Amino acid sequence: MDASHRSGIQIRGRRQRNSRRFSEAALLRSNARCAQIVWGTLSRQSLRRLAELTETYRLSVNAGHLQFLDERWYITHSGLLSVAQRNRCVGIRTIVEKQLCDPGVKRWVFKAIVYKSGSKSAFVGYGDADPSNTSPLVRGCEMRVAETRAVNRALRKAYGIGLCSVEELGWPSSAPSPYGDHAPPNKPCASNGSNNHRPRLRDQLCLLIRKYELDPTLVKRYAADFCGTEALRDASRDLVETFISTLAEEATKDRAALICKLNSYNQLAEVKP
């Protein structure tokens, strides 16, 4: 190999490394900006952790790869799939563990097997779901939740991700359900507060927006109109809970119809003087 050819290879290598560093820096700036828009001002420790996750796994907040709940970062199912795709995952297999399931009480258990590229070993993860450990927002979808949890655990094992996935989070049995026979007691608290270690209402709403790819601005306008207030922050917790349940139901039944309804709020805003 002559000197000019070696020099050309070295220059291309340097350009590729510089391009990767620039890409990582741009992704970090984007993540920090999007995170502060969605979740407000973050502590230095949270931003430092976000930088570590960005550098290690190349996760994107804007793409819905991360969630920030109760001052902690969680990876999402889409984030794990992104890591698997980037590392050329060979395949994922899921199996229903019938002997552990009880459809009568909506309890499901799945086994997931992940096959990595270039690895002779398979990585196994289990996931379970029933009404006691899932959010009322996904009631009736326990089977899909169990499969997702199994896949998430298997992917985290396969790629050495110690960060818990948001889909694996349980729902405390002590937390009252909005579909229960009795309404929760009225307590003086902010509309986005957290009681009995439940996810905050803002976080629940963010999850719905990410899951169904809704426009956050239009959702806020719809919420304010639904609650009869100028802004969502002025609504009571009970009204916000009812809105979140309604939004989840509408998105599940007919997302296209919901999108049309949300777009109507954009048109109303445009015609205002």
C-alpha positions as CSV (number, residue, x, y, z in Angstrom):
1,M,0.0,0.0,0.0
2,D,1.5,3.3,-1.1
3,A,1.7,6.3,1.2
4,S,-1.0,8.3,-0.6
5,H,-3.5,5.5,-0.2
6,R,-2.7,5.2,3.5
7,S,-3.1,8.9,3.9
8,G,-6.5,8.8,2.2
9,I,-7.7,6.1,4.6
10,Q,-6.5,8.1,7.6
11,I,-8.3,11.2,6.5
12,R,-11.6,9.4,5.9
13,G,-11.2,7.7,9.3
14,R,-10.7,11.1,11.0
15,R,-13.7,12.6,9.1
16,Q,-15.9,9.7,10.2
17,R,-14.8,10.1,13.9
18,N,-15.4,13.9,13.7
19,S,-18.8,13.3,12.1
20,R,-19.8,10.9,14.9
21,R,-18.7,13.3,17.6
22,F,-20.6,16.1,16.0
23,S,-23.7,13.9,15.7
24,E,-23.5,12.9,19.4
25,A,-23.1,16.6,20.4
26,A,-26.1,17.5,18.3
27,L,-28.2,14.7,19.7
28,L,-27.3,15.7,23.3
29,R,-28.3,19.3,22.6
30,S,-31.6,18.1,21.1
31,N,-32.2,15.8,24.0
32,A,-31.6,18.5,26.6
33,R,-33.8,21.0,24.8
34,C,-36.7,18.6,24.3
35,A,-36.5,17.2,27.8
36,Q,-36.7,20.7,29.3
37,I,-39.7,21.5,27.0
38,V,-41.6,18.4,28.0
39,W,-40.6,18.0,31.7
40,G,-39.6,21.5,32.7
41,T,-36.3,22.6,34.3
42,L,-34.2,19.5,35.1
43,S,-31.5,19.3,37.8
44,R,-27.8,19.1,36.9
45,Q,-27.8,15.5,38.0
46,S,-30.7,14.6,35.7
47,L,-29.1,16.4,32.8
48,R,-25.7,14.6,33.5
49,R,-27.5,11.3,33.5
50,L,-29.2,12.2,30.2
51,A,-25.8,13.0,28.7
52,E,-24.5,9.6,29.8
53,L,-27.5,7.8,28.3
54,T,-27.2,9.8,25.1
55,E,-23.5,8.9,24.7
56,T,-23.8,5.2,25.7
57,Y,-27.0,4.2,23.9
58,R,-27.7,7.1,21.4
59,L,-31.3,7.4,22.7
60,S,-33.5,10.3,21.5
61,V,-36.0,12.1,23.7
62,N,-37.7,13.5,20.6
63,A,-38.2,10.0,19.2
64,G,-39.8,8.8,22.5
65,H,-36.8,6.6,23.6
66,L,-36.8,8.0,27.1
67,Q,-39.2,9.0,29.8
68,F,-38.6,11.1,32.9
69,L,-40.8,10.1,35.9
70,D,-40.3,11.0,39.5
71,E,-36.8,12.4,38.9
72,R,-35.6,9.2,37.2
73,W,-34.9,8.3,33.6
74,Y,-36.6,5.2,32.1
75,I,-36.1,3.7,28.6
76,T,-39.1,3.0,26.5
77,H,-40.0,0.0,24.3
78,S,-39.2,2.1,21.2
79,G,-35.9,3.0,22.7
80,L,-34.9,-0.6,23.3
81,L,-36.0,-1.6,19.7
82,S,-33.8,1.3,18.4
83,V,-30.8,-0.1,20.3
84,A,-31.5,-3.6,19.0
85,Q,-31.9,-2.4,15.4
86,R,-28.6,-0.4,15.6
87,N,-26.8,-3.5,16.9
88,R,-28.4,-5.7,14.2
89,C,-30.5,-7.9,16.4
90,V,-31.2,-11.2,14.5
91,G,-34.7,-11.8,15.9
92,I,-37.1,-11.8,18.9
93,R,-39.4,-14.7,19.7
94,T,-42.3,-14.5,22.2
95,I,-44.1,-17.4,23.9
96,V,-47.2,-17.5,26.0
97,E,-46.5,-19.4,29.3
98,K,-50.0,-21.0,29.3
99,Q,-49.5,-22.8,32.6
100,L,-48.9,-19.5,34.4
101,C,-51.8,-17.6,32.7
102,D,-55.3,-17.2,33.8
103,P,-57.5,-15.4,31.2
104,G,-60.4,-15.4,33.6
105,V,-58.7,-12.8,35.8
106,K,-56.7,-11.3,32.9
107,R,-53.4,-12.5,34.1
108,W,-50.8,-13.2,31.3
109,V,-47.2,-14.3,31.4
110,F,-44.9,-14.2,28.4
111,K,-41.4,-15.5,27.7
112,A,-39.3,-13.5,25.2
113,I,-36.0,-14.7,23.5
114,V,-33.6,-12.3,21.9
115,Y,-31.0,-13.5,19.4
116,K,-28.0,-11.1,19.0
117,S,-25.9,-10.8,15.8
118,G,-22.7,-12.8,16.2
119,S,-23.7,-14.4,19.5
120,K,-24.3,-18.1,20.0
121,S,-26.3,-17.5,23.2
122,A,-29.9,-16.4,23.4
123,F,-31.2,-14.0,26.0
124,V,-34.4,-14.8,27.9
125,G,-36.8,-12.4,29.7
126,Y,-40.2,-12.9,31.3
127,G,-43.0,-10.4,31.7
128,D,-46.4,-10.6,33.5
129,A,-49.4,-8.4,33.6
130,D,-52.8,-8.4,35.3
131,P,-55.2,-5.6,36.5
132,S,-53.3,-5.3,39.8
133,N,-50.0,-4.2,38.2
134,T,-51.1,-2.2,35.2
135,S,-52.5,1.3,34.8
136,P,-56.2,1.7,34.4
137,L,-55.3,3.5,31.1
138,V,-54.4,0.1,29.6
139,R,-57.2,-1.9,31.2
140,G,-58.1,-4.8,28.9
141,C,-54.7,-4.8,27.2
142,E,-52.9,-7.0,29.8
143,M,-51.9,-9.6,27.3
144,R,-50.0,-7.0,25.1
145,V,-48.5,-5.4,28.2
146,A,-47.1,-8.7,29.4
147,E,-45.5,-9.4,26.0
148,T,-44.0,-6.0,25.8
149,R,-42.5,-6.4,29.3
150,A,-41.0,-9.7,28.4
151,V,-39.4,-8.3,25.2
152,N,-38.1,-5.3,27.1
153,R,-36.4,-7.5,29.8
154,A,-34.9,-9.8,27.2
155,L,-33.5,-6.8,25.2
156,R,-32.1,-5.2,28.4
157,K,-30.3,-8.4,29.2
158,A,-29.0,-8.9,25.6
159,Y,-27.5,-5.4,25.4
160,G,-26.5,-4.8,29.0
161,I,-29.0,-2.0,29.7
162,G,-29.5,-1.6,33.4
163,L,-32.0,1.2,32.9
164,C,-35.5,0.0,33.7
165,S,-38.1,0.3,31.0
166,V,-41.2,2.4,31.6
167,E,-43.5,-0.4,30.4
168,E,-42.2,-2.6,33.2
169,L,-43.4,-0.2,35.9
170,G,-46.2,-1.7,38.0
171,W,-49.3,0.1,39.3
172,P,-49.5,0.0,43.1
173,S,-52.5,-2.0,44.3
174,S,-53.2,0.7,46.8
175,A,-53.7,3.3,44.1
176,P,-57.4,4.0,43.5
177,S,-58.7,3.4,40.1
178,P,-60.7,6.1,38.2
179,Y,-63.1,3.4,37.2
180,G,-63.7,2.3,40.8
181,D,-67.1,2.5,42.6
182,H,-66.0,5.5,44.8
183,A,-64.4,8.7,43.7
184,P,-61.0,9.5,45.3
185,P,-61.2,11.9,48.3
186,N,-60.8,15.6,47.4
187,K,-57.4,16.7,48.8
188,P,-55.8,20.1,48.4
189,C,-53.1,19.4,45.9
190,A,-51.8,20.5,42.5
191,S,-53.6,19.1,39.5
192,N,-50.4,17.4,38.5
193,G,-49.5,16.1,42.0
194,S,-48.6,12.5,42.8
195,N,-50.5,10.6,45.5
196,N,-49.8,7.1,46.9
197,H,-46.7,6.9,44.6
198,R,-48.9,7.1,41.4
199,P,-47.3,8.5,38.3
200,R,-48.0,12.2,38.0
201,L,-50.9,13.2,35.8
202,R,-48.5,15.2,33.5
203,D,-46.4,12.1,33.1
204,Q,-49.5,10.0,32.3
205,L,-50.5,12.5,29.7
206,C,-47.0,12.6,28.2
207,L,-47.1,8.8,27.8
208,L,-50.4,8.9,25.9
209,I,-49.0,11.7,23.6
210,R,-45.9,9.7,22.9
211,K,-47.8,6.4,22.5
212,Y,-50.3,7.7,20.0
213,E,-48.1,10.4,18.4
214,L,-50.4,13.3,19.3
215,D,-49.7,17.0,19.0
216,P,-48.9,18.2,22.6
217,T,-50.2,21.7,21.9
218,L,-53.5,20.5,20.5
219,V,-53.9,18.1,23.3
220,K,-53.5,20.9,25.8
221,R,-56.1,23.0,24.0
222,Y,-58.5,20.1,24.0
223,A,-57.8,19.4,27.7
224,A,-58.5,23.1,28.6
225,D,-61.7,23.0,26.6
226,F,-62.7,19.7,28.2
227,C,-62.1,21.0,31.7
228,G,-63.6,24.3,31.1
229,T,-60.6,26.3,32.1
230,E,-58.3,28.8,30.4
231,A,-55.3,26.5,30.8
232,L,-54.9,22.9,31.9
233,R,-52.9,23.8,35.0
234,D,-56.0,25.6,36.3
235,A,-58.2,22.4,36.3
236,S,-58.8,20.2,39.3
237,R,-57.1,16.9,39.6
238,D,-60.4,15.0,39.2
239,L,-61.1,16.8,35.9
240,V,-57.6,16.1,34.6
241,E,-57.9,12.4,35.5
242,T,-61.2,12.2,33.7
243,F,-59.8,13.9,30.6
244,I,-56.8,11.5,30.6
245,S,-59.1,8.5,30.7
246,T,-61.3,10.0,28.0
247,L,-58.3,10.7,25.8
248,A,-57.0,7.2,26.2
249,E,-60.3,5.7,25.3
250,E,-60.7,7.9,22.2
251,A,-57.2,7.1,21.1
252,T,-57.7,3.4,21.5
253,K,-61.1,3.2,19.8
254,D,-60.4,5.6,16.8
255,R,-57.1,7.5,16.6
256,A,-58.1,9.0,13.3
257,A,-61.2,10.5,14.7
258,L,-59.2,11.9,17.6
259,I,-56.7,13.5,15.3
260,C,-59.5,15.2,13.4
261,K,-60.9,16.5,16.7
262,L,-57.5,17.8,17.8
263,N,-57.0,19.5,14.4
264,S,-60.2,21.4,14.9
265,Y,-58.6,23.2,17.9
266,N,-55.8,24.3,15.6
267,Q,-58.3,25.7,13.1
268,L,-60.1,27.5,15.9
269,A,-56.8,29.1,17.1
270,E,-56.1,30.3,13.5
271,V,-59.4,32.1,13.1
272,K,-59.1,34.0,16.4
273,P,-58.3,37.7,15.9
